[in-house]
Amino acid sequence: MSAPHSVRTMIFKPGMIAPATGVLALGAVSAALWSRLTHPANFMPHGYCYLWNTKLIWLHVVSDSLIFLSYLSIPFTLLYFTRRRRDLPFNWMFLCFGTFIVACGFTHAMEVWTLWHADFWLSGIVKAVTALASVPTAILLVRLVPQALALPSPEDLRNEIANRKRAEVKFRRLLEAAPDPMVVVNREGRIVLVNAQTEKLFGYEREELLGQPMETLVPESFALGHLSRREVLFANPQIRTMAKGLEGNGRHKDGHEFPVEISLRPLETEEGTLISSAIRDISERKRAEIALKLSEERFSSAFEHAAIGIALVGTDGRWLKVNRALCTMLGYTSEELLSRTFQDISHPQDLELDLEYVRQILAGEISTYQMEKRYFHQAGHVVWVMLSKSLVRNEHGEPLYFISQIQDITKRRCAEEALQASEEKFRTVVETAHDAIVTANIDGDIVDFNQAAERMFGCSQSEARGRALTMLMPERFRERHRYGLKRYHQVGESHVLGKTLELAGLRRDGTEFPLQLSLASWTARNQRFFTGVLRDISERKRIEDEIRDLNRQMERRNAELSAINRELESFSYSVSHDLRAPLRAIDGFSLALLEDARHKLAPEEMAHLDRVRAATQRMSQLIDDLLGLARTARRDISRETVDLSQLASEVIAQLRASDPNRMVSVKVVAGLVVEGDRQLLRVLLENLLGNAWKFTSKRSEAQIELGVSSDGPEPVFFVRDNGTGFDMKYADKLFGAFQRLHSENDFPGNGIGLASVQRIVHRHGGRIWAEAVVGQGATFYFALNGLDDHDPSPSLVTMGSDWTS
């Protein structure tokens, strides 16, 4: 019995029954769901809403169909675009947009379908899918907008491309301008860029090198090491510089090798990491190093075999290197010296001066020094040496070590000490002799003056030394003495040598006395000298009378000075006590009145009281200045060697501290040393330098100088400034007490300072004067001949030799 043609007979095998059943069940469910979605369920198609108006229906059909087709084409276009531009940022957003647009397109397709079919459940499902696609897309789009806004605009991209091109051009120009050959290689070690210096150094044309391996320029013996370093640099690109200063060999096109120094540096580019190699030909440096090595070897040989001791000494005093001669000289082995410092073996009496020289040379005050000093030999005895030391600094001026040259002068010192002992014996004889012994050089200037001569002529050795012999003779004999010296210079003869003569001498006080002279000549150190033995042959009674007269004069002078001192002390007491009390009362009561009745007084009355107080305070200052002037006049003088340069530097430092805002150029000549009272000389400099500081206060470029002029027979010191100056017609008022040449409003002061300066100079047996031009500054000159507590203007007594009656 056959089945109808529309019926298909299905035969199931036993193993197929279960799967077939599942498929049928799934199909039945799907069919039921589809039937549910497409069942009109008594809904009417949208066409009924349009009353089946043909024009209206086709208007919606055509519009929704075109929208559907347009929506359907957009995702395919986006898909094509994203597949071609996988480098675009946020390309996943295009997929979200595509899904959303497809869903929107199907909603319009369902609008056409539901015109005739009331499948509104299906239409709702399509809209729900569209909603599910649109909401995440909208959320992601909102979150994406700030990132999208941060993307560069097309104009920014064009500018960046232009900047990169300019940077590349600049890089190439810099590469070409580099003084050293530059070679850039890629990760494969191929040369991608070279400059003109590379062509010049290696002899290749640029086109011959591009694309070639870097090993083309490196000999085979260095190729493997260069490759390994390049691989390390590629493996660690964060290292900015590798193998800086690496030395090796380069290979020229003609095959010869030459020494080079190579520096490698990674470069991050759009094409990836590149390696830049800076190559420097160091052939000249290598030759210089070889020459330096030979020089060092020669120096080392000369250092070790030098006849005198040579050492390198650290700035801390430790021996760094010593030669054989020094070890032999001091009796130490090289190891023993290198474990010590020069301080360890220096004589304590010489060490302080040596260390002071070391300090000065380290401070840059001197560049080298030489001194005689003593070292302790390893055996314990003293070795006298002549030490010459200089400092070696690095290129930054920092001290490295000292070079010391040490010469053994022990034998010379022994000879000098023996000679000195002999001279001391001779000096003792001369100084203890009862007769005056005077020695002069060939120019007639006194070089030696014994104690008997001091007693005979009434002047000290320091006063006589360096002065002409004419100071010892009356005026009527001096011209003849000069003629005799001139004749001796011309013909080498003198009629007084080897003879005993009776002459007239001149004491410092101007009195003449008869004397006996025996004159001889002698030569030392290629210089001719004259020595005269002089004996006072006046009657003893006359000498005693003169001494008594002198004593009486001194006693009267001392009594006068004592009386003056008592009067000064009385005056000082009166000033300091009797005058200060009423001044303090005026000032105190004026202040009390100001404080108690301030609200009752008119401004003019308060101003009057202020002027009263200012006047009393000024009077008090004047009293202080008068007392200071009086103390200067009667203060006991202490004689010592004084460094005026050091005192001036201290005074200038105080002036700068009191007025730190002023810019003043100060020049102080070093080594200005005098004999005098340190405290008084300090007061002198404080006044002179203080005046210069004050009277240059209105100068924008103030200049002050302390110097010395030695054109004349005595050193003349000066303090010069470029301040306001003064009119020379008033110069006679400069050194008077309370004399002022400028207004109090312009330059404050009491007019006491220069009066004190004059008294100090006179008490040192000197003189002071000034020169000035209005508006161009002033110069104060002073000379200090010696200390004299009694005569403020002592006469300058002179001496001489070779005269006859």
Buried (B, 14 or more C-beta within 10 A) or exposed (E): EEEEEEEEEEEEEEEEEEEEEEEEEEEEEEEEEEEEBBEEEEBEBBBEEBEEEEEEBEEBBEEBBEBBEEBBEBBEEBEEEBEEEEEEEEBEBBBBBBBBBBBBBBBBBBBBBBBEBBBBBBBEEBBEBBEEBBEEBEEBBEEBEEEEEEEEEEEEEEEEEEEEEEEEEEBEEEBEEBEBBBBBBBEEBBBBBBBBBBBEBBBBEEEBBEEBBBBBBBBEEBBEEBBEBBEEBBEEBEEEEBBEEBBBEBBEBEEEBBBBBBBBBBBEEEEEEBBBBBBBBBEEBBEEEEEEEEEEEEEEEEBEEBEBBBBBBBBEBBBEBBBBBBBEBBBBEBEBBBEEBBBEBBBEEBBEEBBEBBEEBBEEEEEEBEEBBBBBBBEEEEBBBBBBBBBEEEEEEEBEBBBBBBBBBBEEBEEBEEEEEEEEEEEEEBEEBEBBBBBBBBEBBBBBBBBBBBEBBBBBBEBBBEBBBBBBBBEEBBEBBBEBBEBBEEEEEBEBEEEEBEBBBBBBEEEEBBBBBBBEBEEEEEEBBBBBBBBBEBEEEEEEEBEEEBEEEEEEEEEEEEEEEEEBEEEBEEBBEEBBEEBEEBBEEBBEBBEEEEEEBEEEBBEEBEEBBEBBEBBBEBBBBBBBBBEBBBBEBEEEEBBBBBBBBEBBEEBBEEEEEEEBEBEBBEEBEBBBBEBBBBBBBBBBBBBBBBBBBEBEEBBBBBBBEEEEEEBBBBBBBBBBBBEBEEBEBBBEBEBBBBEEEEBEBBBBBBBBBBBBBBBBBBBBBBBBEEEEBBBBBBBBBBBBEEEBEBEEBBBBBBBBE
